[in-house]
Amino acid sequence: MDLESKLRTYYITAILGVVFAVVGFSYNAWRLEATEDNNNIRTASFEVLKELAELEQVIYSGFYDRNITEGNPRKGWVKVGLILDLSSLISDSVILQAKKLQHSWSEHWNRFSSEQTSTDRLISDIDDIRREIKLVLKSLH
């Protein structure tokens, strides 16, 4: 093998090494970013699920127990606001469901402790958000 052939082989090997290094680094950076996004979505999802359970407790305390302390609508307003805020970290479909809950809450907050239909509407919206969050969590890669 002459010198020119050896240099060509060396240059091709060096170029391929750089290409593989760049591709590997790019994939690793993408994977780390995707993993971080998924972790943020999971964390926000679990927080929303906890807030939904607490909102449900507020509704049930107000309607079934007639407990004006635990079933206080102001507690519900705070929960609904937090759910809407956190939903923006999950997905557009969860945001839509959270806005639907906020709209229902604004219509029914003063009647949920006395009307079964208001309670049922709010619980149905809570269940819709839960269902949507579960779909988002299942779709994470």
N, C-alpha and C positions, 0 to 999 in steps of 0.2 A: 504494500500500500504506500502510495506516495504521500507527500506532505499535504498537498491540496485535498486529497480525499479524506485524510485524517481531520483536517480543519473543517471541512464540510460536515462530517459526522459530528464533530464537537459542537459546531454552531447549531445544527438541527437539534441535537440533544439539549443544548442550553435553552434554545427557544421553546422547545416542548416543555422543559422543566418550568420555565417562567409561566407559560400558558396554564399548565396544570396548577401551579401555585396560585395564580390569579383566580382561576375558576374555583378552586377549593376555598380560598379566602372569601370570595363573593358568596358562595353557597353558605358558608358558615355564618357570615354576617346576616344574610337573609333569614337563615334558620333561627338565629338568636333573636332577631326582631320579631319574627312570627311567634316564637315561644313567649316573648314578653307580652305581645298583644293578647295571646291566648290566656296568659296568667291574669292580665288586667280584666279581661272579659269574665273569667271564672270568678275572680274576687268580687267584682261588681255584681255578678249574678247572684252569688251567695248572700251578699248584703241585701240585695233587693228581695230575695226570698225571705230573709229574716224580717225585713220591714213589712212585707206583705202579710206574714204570719201575725205580726204585732198589730197591724191595721185590722186584720180579721178579728183579733181578740178585742180591739176597741169596739168594733161593730157588734160582736156577740155580747159583750158586756153591756152595751147600751140597749140592745134589743131584748135579749133573753133575761138578763139579770136586772135590768132597769137600774144599773149602777152608773150614776152620773159622774162619778170620779173616774172610774176605769173606762167608761164609755163616753168620755168627753170628746165632742167633735173637734176641739182645738188640737187634741193629740192626733186626731185623724188628719187634720190639715197638714201638720208637720210631717207625718208619715207619707202622705200623698206627695208632698213637695220633694221629699228626699227620694222617693221612688222615681219620680220624674227626672230629677237631677242625675241619679245613678244610671238610669236607663240609657242615657246618652253614651255611656261607656260600653254598652253591650251591643246593640244593633238598632237599625232603623225600625225593624218590625216591633221590637220591644218598646221603642220610643212611642210608636203609634198606639200601642196598647196602654202605655202609661198615660198618654194624653187622653185616651178614652176614659180611663179610670178617673183622671182629674176632672174631666167634664161631668162624669156621673156623680162624683163626690160633690162638685159645686151645685148640682141639682138636688141631691138627696141628703146632704149632711145634716140638715135640720129636721129630717123625717125618719132617718134610719132607725132611731130608737123607738119609734111608734108605728111604723108601717112595714109590714112584711115585704111588700113589693120593693120598697127602697133597699131594704136589707138584702133581698135576693139579687137585685141589680148590681149592687156593690160587690157582693161575693162572687157573682158571675164574672165581673170585670177582673177581680183578683185572680180567679181561676184561669182566665184568658192570658194574663201576664205570665203566670206560672207555666202554662203550657208553651208559650212562646219562648220563654227562657230555656226550658228543657230542650226544645228543638235547636236553639242556638248552641247550647252546650254539647249536644250530640254531634253537631256539624263541625266542631273544632278539630283541627288537624295537628 
